[in-house]
Amino acid sequence: MSFIGVLGGMGPAATVDFMAKLVALTPARRDQDHLPVVVVSLPRIPARSPAILGHDQDPLPALADGIERLNRVNVGVIAIPCSTSHHWYGQLSAVSRAPILHIARAAVSRAPRGARTLILATRGALASGFFQRELAARETPFDIPSPDDDQVLVDDCIRLVKAGQPALAGAFLNRVLASAREHGVRTVILGCTELPLAAAHIERHELQLIDCTLELARCAVDYAVRRGWNLATHAGQRSWQGHGSRAVPCAELNSGG
């Protein structure tokens, strides 16, 4: 039996959100139809964004330890529901036997090609530039928040979700989205896995919001279902395989830079 491996805890609420979305996307009529998953939740991994900006200790050893823990139980693929940790995607892939799904590649695949897209993420993720590179590869123009204005609101939003206050975080996200609309933006990537939790508390809007957690979960389900990991045997019957439009092809997302 092959497992999906999840390196989580960054933060814990985002990991729970990822798991809820993975379960919701899985084509299942009974417990036995669901995908087997091993979750390693390591909330004590040093902060990723400050490390990228040179303000905190390097989290790579702790991230690599989490990857090794998952490899020791022979997972078949790994998802990391923390966007900023993908700054170290290359190093982590190099030490992992199992392929690691790329959260930015999954999210960007949903952006309308050629349509200007706003990236909301941590300062570290934006400094790393992996979302920008993925959008540029699709010839899709992008914007990032002003560091002294809207990015401050994004920072507060992420901080409040991590502190267990998603409703208050939603108020900050509302202000960022209102500013985006005023500047003609129509597509926004919620490029930090805390942001979708805040988005559950925002007002109605006309923007296309791309939930990076949802797209990573969609990619993980697609990867596993395509390989038959949901095919259980029970009383001589195989589990239901149909999944309609809920999972999309992501074979190209499972490895590489």
C-alpha positions as CSV (number, residue, x, y, z in Angstrom):
1,M,0.0,0.0,0.0
2,S,1.3,3.5,-0.9
3,F,0.7,6.5,1.3
4,I,0.6,10.2,0.9
5,G,3.0,11.8,3.2
6,V,2.3,15.2,4.7
7,L,5.0,17.3,6.4
8,G,2.8,19.7,8.5
9,G,2.7,21.8,11.6
10,M,3.6,25.0,9.7
11,G,1.2,26.0,11.0
12,P,-1.0,23.3,12.6
13,A,-4.3,24.9,11.6
14,A,-3.1,25.0,8.0
15,T,-2.3,21.3,8.1
16,V,-5.7,20.5,9.4
17,D,-7.2,22.6,6.6
18,F,-5.1,20.7,4.1
19,M,-6.3,17.4,5.4
20,A,-9.9,18.5,5.4
21,K,-9.6,19.5,1.7
22,L,-7.8,16.3,0.8
23,V,-10.6,14.2,2.4
24,A,-13.3,16.4,0.7
25,L,-11.6,15.9,-2.7
26,T,-11.2,12.2,-2.4
27,P,-13.7,10.1,-4.3
28,A,-15.1,7.9,-1.6
29,R,-18.3,6.3,-0.5
30,R,-17.0,4.5,2.6
31,D,-13.9,4.7,4.9
32,Q,-12.1,2.1,2.9
33,D,-12.2,4.2,-0.3
34,H,-10.2,7.0,1.2
35,L,-6.5,7.5,0.5
36,P,-4.0,6.4,3.1
37,V,-2.1,9.3,4.6
38,V,0.8,9.7,7.1
39,V,1.1,13.1,8.7
40,V,4.1,14.4,10.5
41,S,3.2,17.6,12.3
42,L,6.4,19.5,13.5
43,P,5.3,22.9,14.7
44,R,8.7,23.6,16.3
45,I,10.4,23.9,12.9
46,P,12.1,27.4,12.9
47,A,10.1,30.2,11.2
48,R,10.6,30.0,7.5
49,S,10.0,33.6,6.4
50,P,12.4,35.3,8.9
51,A,15.1,32.7,8.0
52,I,14.9,33.6,4.3
53,L,15.2,37.3,5.2
54,G,18.2,36.5,7.4
55,H,16.5,37.1,10.8
56,D,16.2,33.6,12.2
57,Q,17.9,30.2,12.2
58,D,18.0,28.0,9.2
59,P,14.9,25.6,9.2
60,L,16.4,23.3,6.5
61,P,17.8,20.7,8.9
62,A,14.4,20.4,10.7
63,L,12.6,20.3,7.3
64,A,14.9,17.6,6.1
65,D,14.4,15.6,9.3
66,G,10.6,15.7,8.6
67,I,11.1,14.5,5.1
68,E,13.3,11.7,6.4
69,R,10.7,10.6,8.9
70,L,8.2,10.3,6.0
71,N,10.6,8.4,3.8
72,R,11.3,6.0,6.7
73,V,7.6,4.8,6.5
74,N,7.9,4.6,2.7
75,V,5.4,7.2,1.6
76,G,4.9,7.4,-2.1
77,V,4.6,11.2,-2.5
78,I,5.0,14.2,-0.1
79,A,2.9,17.3,0.3
80,I,4.1,20.2,2.4
81,P,1.2,22.6,3.3
82,C,3.5,25.5,4.0
83,S,4.3,27.7,1.0
84,T,7.3,29.4,2.4
85,S,9.1,26.1,3.0
86,H,9.2,25.6,-0.8
87,H,12.2,28.0,-0.8
88,W,14.1,24.9,0.1
89,Y,12.3,22.7,-2.4
90,G,15.4,21.7,-4.3
91,Q,17.4,20.7,-1.2
92,L,14.4,18.7,0.2
93,S,13.8,16.9,-3.1
94,A,17.5,16.0,-3.3
95,V,17.3,14.1,0.1
96,S,13.9,12.5,-0.5
97,R,13.2,9.2,-2.1
98,A,9.6,10.1,-2.6
99,P,8.7,13.0,-5.0
100,I,7.6,16.2,-3.4
101,L,4.6,18.1,-4.8
102,H,5.3,21.8,-5.4
103,I,2.6,24.1,-3.9
104,A,3.3,27.1,-6.1
105,R,3.2,25.0,-9.3
106,A,-0.1,23.6,-8.2
107,A,-1.6,27.0,-7.4
108,V,-0.2,28.7,-10.5
109,S,-1.7,26.0,-12.8
110,R,-5.1,27.5,-11.9
111,A,-4.3,31.1,-12.8
112,P,-5.7,32.3,-16.1
113,R,-2.8,32.4,-18.5
114,G,-1.9,36.0,-19.4
115,A,-4.2,37.5,-16.8
116,R,-2.5,39.8,-14.3
117,T,-2.4,38.0,-10.9
118,L,-1.7,39.3,-7.4
119,I,0.4,37.1,-5.2
120,L,-0.3,37.2,-1.4
121,A,2.3,35.4,0.6
122,T,4.9,35.8,3.3
123,R,7.7,38.3,2.8
124,G,10.1,35.3,2.7
125,A,8.2,33.6,0.0
126,L,8.0,36.7,-2.1
127,A,11.7,37.4,-1.6
128,S,12.4,33.8,-2.6
129,G,10.5,34.4,-5.8
130,F,9.2,30.9,-6.6
131,F,5.6,32.0,-7.2
132,Q,6.9,34.8,-9.5
133,R,9.0,32.3,-11.4
134,E,6.1,29.9,-11.9
135,L,3.9,32.7,-13.2
136,A,6.6,34.0,-15.5
137,A,7.0,30.5,-16.9
138,R,3.3,30.6,-17.9
139,E,3.7,34.1,-19.4
140,T,1.3,35.5,-16.8
141,P,2.0,39.0,-15.4
142,F,1.9,39.4,-11.7
143,D,1.9,42.0,-8.9
144,I,3.0,41.7,-5.3
145,P,1.7,44.0,-2.4
146,S,3.5,47.2,-1.5
147,P,5.9,46.2,1.3
148,D,5.0,49.2,3.5
149,D,1.2,49.1,2.9
150,D,-0.8,46.0,1.8
151,Q,2.0,43.6,2.7
152,V,1.7,44.8,6.3
153,L,-1.9,43.8,6.3
154,V,-1.0,40.4,4.8
155,D,1.6,39.9,7.6
156,D,-1.0,40.7,10.2
157,C,-3.5,38.4,8.6
158,I,-1.1,35.5,8.7
159,R,-0.1,36.3,12.3
160,L,-3.7,36.4,13.4
161,V,-4.5,33.0,11.9
162,K,-1.5,31.4,13.5
163,A,-2.7,33.0,16.8
164,G,-6.1,31.4,16.4
165,Q,-8.0,34.5,15.3
166,P,-9.1,33.7,11.7
167,A,-12.2,36.0,11.8
168,L,-10.1,39.0,12.8
169,A,-7.6,38.0,10.1
170,G,-10.4,38.0,7.6
171,A,-11.0,41.7,8.3
172,F,-7.4,42.5,7.3
173,L,-7.7,40.3,4.2
174,N,-10.8,42.2,3.2
175,R,-8.8,45.4,3.1
176,V,-6.1,43.9,0.9
177,L,-8.7,42.5,-1.5
178,A,-10.5,45.8,-1.7
179,S,-7.2,47.5,-2.6
180,A,-6.6,44.8,-5.2
181,R,-10.0,45.5,-6.8
182,E,-9.3,49.2,-6.9
183,H,-6.1,48.5,-8.9
184,G,-7.9,46.4,-11.4
185,V,-6.8,43.0,-10.2
186,R,-9.1,40.1,-10.9
187,T,-7.1,37.0,-9.8
188,V,-5.4,36.6,-6.4
189,I,-3.2,33.7,-5.3
190,L,-3.6,33.0,-1.6
191,G,0.0,31.9,-1.5
192,C,0.3,31.2,2.2
193,T,-1.6,28.3,3.7
194,E,-2.9,30.6,6.6
195,L,-4.7,32.9,4.1
196,P,-7.4,30.5,3.1
197,L,-8.4,30.2,6.7
198,A,-8.9,34.0,6.8
199,A,-10.7,33.9,3.5
200,A,-13.5,31.9,5.1
201,H,-14.4,35.2,7.0
202,I,-14.2,37.8,4.2
203,E,-17.1,39.7,2.5
204,R,-18.4,39.0,-0.9
205,H,-16.1,39.9,-3.7
206,E,-15.7,39.6,-7.5
207,L,-12.1,38.3,-7.4
208,Q,-10.9,34.8,-8.4
209,L,-9.1,33.6,-5.3
210,I,-6.7,30.7,-5.9
211,D,-6.4,28.7,-2.6
212,C,-2.9,27.2,-2.6
213,T,-3.9,24.7,0.1
214,L,-6.8,23.4,-2.0
215,E,-4.7,23.1,-5.1
216,L,-2.0,21.2,-3.3
217,A,-4.6,18.9,-1.9
218,R,-6.1,18.5,-5.4
219,C,-2.7,17.6,-6.8
220,A,-2.1,15.1,-4.0
221,V,-5.4,13.4,-4.6
222,D,-4.9,13.3,-8.4
223,Y,-1.4,11.9,-8.0
224,A,-2.6,9.1,-5.7
225,V,-5.8,8.3,-7.6
226,R,-4.0,8.0,-10.9
227,R,-1.8,5.4,-9.3
228,G,-4.7,3.5,-7.8
229,W,-3.9,4.1,-4.2
230,N,-7.6,4.4,-3.5
231,L,-8.3,0.9,-4.7
232,A,-9.1,-1.1,-1.6
233,T,-10.3,-4.7,-1.7
234,H,-13.4,-5.5,0.4
235,A,-15.5,-8.6,0.0
236,G,-14.2,-9.0,-3.5
237,Q,-15.3,-5.6,-4.6
238,R,-13.0,-2.8,-5.7
239,S,-13.6,0.7,-4.5
240,W,-15.3,3.3,-6.6
241,Q,-12.9,5.1,-8.9
242,G,-15.0,7.8,-10.5
243,H,-14.0,11.3,-9.5
244,G,-15.5,13.5,-12.2
245,S,-14.0,17.0,-12.3
246,R,-12.9,17.2,-8.7
247,A,-9.3,16.2,-9.4
248,V,-7.3,17.5,-12.2
249,P,-4.1,16.1,-13.9
250,C,-1.0,17.2,-12.1
251,A,1.6,14.6,-13.2
252,E,3.8,17.5,-14.2
253,L,3.6,18.9,-10.7
254,N,5.1,16.0,-8.8
255,S,8.8,16.7,-9.1
256,G,11.3,19.1,-10.5
257,G,12.4,22.6,-9.6
